[in-house]
Amino acid sequence: QVQLVESGGGLVQPGVSLRLSCAASGSNINSYAMDWYRQAPGKQRELVAGITSGGVTNYADSVKGRFTISRDNAKNTVYLQMNSLKPEDTAVYYCNAVRYIIGREYAYWGQGTQVTVSS
């Protein structure tokens, strides 16, 4: 069992930066792929960025070049550095941990942190 707690969200103006953190407990995340999702009001949850257990990253086209996902396994924490924020980045951001053992998926979610980008 993995517990995930996101932090770092807030109300910011367009163009500034925020860094979200996802602190894990209950189990080491070394073997988990870690993802950041977001959900804006009235929209489906979408994948923003992911990082495999080996450190390979992927990003949604809408955030490429602006967001960076990273992981610190020693701290059991995953980060999402968000630069040049836009109003359309406004959403609740969720952290997700997933791994597969003998074909079975084990996935865990945090409670989310609100990011609001507005002037």
Secondary structure, DSSP 8 states (H G I E B T S, - for coil): --EEEEE--EEE-TT--EEEEEEEESS--TTSEEEEEEE-TTS--EEEEEE-TT--EEE-TTTTTTEEEEEETTTTEEEEEE-S--GGG-EEEEEEEEEEETTEEEEEE---EEEEE--
